Amino acid sequence: MSEKDSDAEITLRLGAAAGDGIQSAGEMIMKVLSRSGMHVTTYNGNQSLIRGGHVWFHVHASTKKIYSLGYGIDFLIPLTQLSYDQHFEKLNQGGAVIYDPVAVKIHDLDPKVMQISVPLADIALKYDKRPIMKNTVALGSLCAAIGVDINVLSKAIQDQFGRKEPAVAENNIKAAMDGYEMVKKQTRPLKNIQYNYSVRRPAMTADYALALGAVAAGCRFYAAYPMSPASPIVHWMASHAKKLGITVFLGEDEISVMNATIGASYAGARAMCATSGGGFALMQEAIGEAAMTETPVVVVDVMRAGPSTGLPTKTSQGDLNMMLGISQDDFPRVILAPRNPEESFYTAPRAFNLAERYQVPVIILLDFAIGDGGYSTVDNLNFAFEIDRGKLLSTPPPAYTNGYWFKRFAITDDNISPRSIPGTPDMMFVAKTDEHDEWGHDLSDVLAGLKEYLPIRRRMHEKRMKKLEEIKKEMKLPEIYGPSGADISIITWGSSSNAVREALHELHKKGVSVNSFEFSDIYPMQEDEVRKILSTAGIMVDVEVNYSAQFAKLLKREAGVEINNFFLKYDGEPIYPEEVEKHILATRKEVHAIA
Amino acid sequence: MELQSKYKTLRDVPQIDYLAPGGSLCAGCGGLLAVRLFHKVLGKNVVWVNAAGCMTIMVNYPLVPLKSNWLYTAFASAPAGAQGIRDAFDILIRKGKIPESEDLKVVVLTGDGAAYDIGLQSTSGAIYRNLDFYYLCYDNQAYGNTGFQVSSATPVGSATATTPPVPSEPAGNIQKRKDLFEIWRAHNPPYIATLSSSYTVDFLRKVEKGSTFKGPKLYISLAGCPTGWGYDPRETIREEKLAVETGIWPLKEAVEGKVKHTVVPRALKPVEEYLATQSRYQHLFNPVRRKEVIRSIQEQVNLYWEEASKREDFEIKLVNT
């Protein structure tokens, strides 16, 4: 990786058995770097178990804005032999392994990787009967290796353990200091980064960022049933509910969750719920109900690898087909897939506005990689966004009332009927899941099939479906990175964009003519515009995290754009930039061979 | 006439185990202990039907401790899965493909999330159809596997990830537990019992007694949860014992609908002897003592036992509030 600007980037990985405190150590180093002016993105390689096994925490920090997991590993801290064996092959030249020779035997290591031996357990035993502080010692050692001010770590330790007895934080700080000093004696810092200690950025997962954005956008009703990796949203909502004036509803299953969300929205609240694929499957019938009653709802699916319970703590972008096919028959829906935590924050208000403006279900697709499994630093968030509640009336226009009933489903020029809150005088209406007329009254019983009523069914169905044409105009086109007219064009969506964007930098340095098209608004698609934009693309390569190239198939279905080259990953792990780079280099070789 | 039980003292606990040691569940898991004891009585011919929950991670590579069959179903539908298995076996028996003497036992195994919440409808249907099966609910009083969120089995006062004690709601969870025993009883199954591994002989006898009935045999076992409740894993038996001794976890059974308490403490211990040992209740003691919450928990326990003692005519000394 000699071409890389190694003095602006750090990738590091801590590995251990579950229960060794690797996640809190990882979060601590994340804090250290994000408080030192760096942009940071992390990934938590955890397993669904309590103890044992193998877990790791990956950190990528850069002086420039990044959301990807970076290239390889500059610093590996394996607390167990398995952690070394699993990860050493990814070590970058010029990097280092920081290890305890008692726990880890080094083998087959690239000679250009430095070995930094520190008696982690022995040092930890100075401060406690059990060597539980060995991860703190390792963090101290790491700070010396990357040349960051040890005081930033001390402060992070203080924050972490501040609520426990003072001795806990004090001993951890001493342990970290010992590790720091020991490495300082062995080597100069391997990184020469200009840290800026006056810049601190908060780090958050997309789950948290979305929750924050939703509440800021006026979400006052949140419903959930426990399911990883969506649970962090409900944890955050529940612990801030009273303070922020949100009602958090915990249902007995996802059917109840979805119906409660519809009920709250019907009664006028901005309402949202979240789950993962399995729970979403249960919500589907009710989402059709929201569509038929034209009740605005925002539903979040934090995708994990399936099918069925699949891999609860691993990632996937495999639920897109389910979103396109929710429930029975045709109805309009919106699918948004923010690419990173910051975009998730801004997606929430957009989702509510779209839902209320068009009275449709809006689906936000996150995934484990950014939702629960990884943090990213965010720049100052702008809370001043537009809130549009759509055609929500408190007094009926004369044409829409007969003095008692309200024409809730009136046919209008823009296909959107004015809406009201139940209880509004002169605005009684029935929200019917059977096909209905403009007043909400049933067409399914004595009127169904009668020739006078066939046109009403047709018009009601058309009115709902035609909203898609208006929604389309609000959908963002793909964001393009890299030179126009490149030989190779990467097509990607959602969180996969992060690795692609990082890979582009490296590919450009290698002189590869490549650009990328990142989609974050998925459906409805502005098919003509998308086709026009992609007509400028080179050889298209689809990059996504599922087996069947679900997004590429959507592109073909909607815009008639056909892609024949794919990088698809479905082993549960997120995409790393080097994998994209490798695939593109191989593609270029093929292309040249043919040419 | 009372059944002559094989299990009279702890010495009668079968040595044989159908679960290998060294699995990947949390150390000190009370749910696992219940599964182990249950299996000892039923023997090896068991097919477990499991809905998502902590026991799902029992079958983790390479530490699968099972010597019996196991079917996963959707979260909401384990009893429906059991119905399919039982019906298929009955068809095979009818066709003469397997002998009538086959004694495969179909056991639904779920946590309280599935039993009290999402799977209640499916259980209701199975009991209504008089399905010949066992239901073992390991009740750790929250969604343990996903990070200890509140379930409708969570007791008043417990902190969970979704009912954290906050200044405006300092008690933690304020909703009362569902009474699943009574919900099940209203369906008229032949046998229902509550269990705790800490009263081992009582536990084994109830499983033994249930097996003499054809139809739904339903069990709710308290499942001490070191991770969620917050106590030292070695103390699971002590915690569960305290739950029984304070009267918080009554041990009882209902045979053909008739309820009888099988363990009646002579004098109840104060509930705070139990509450104070667990971090999920620490906010009731620190930084300030929430007297009113503790008192109301005690009052609920007293009320329960007062009514039970009148109904079944036994003596019990309550705790003054």
Interface residues (C-beta under 8 A of the other chain):
Chain A: S48 L49 I50 R51 G52 G53 A224 Y225 P226 M227 S228 S231 V234 H235 A238 S239 K242 K243 V248 L250 E252 D253 G278 L282 S308 T309
Chain B: S24 L25 C26 A27 A52 T56 I57 N60 Y72 A74 F75 A76 G113 Y116 D117 I118 L120 Y143 N145 T146 G147 Q149 V150 S152 A161 T162 T163 P164 V166 P167 S168 E169 T227
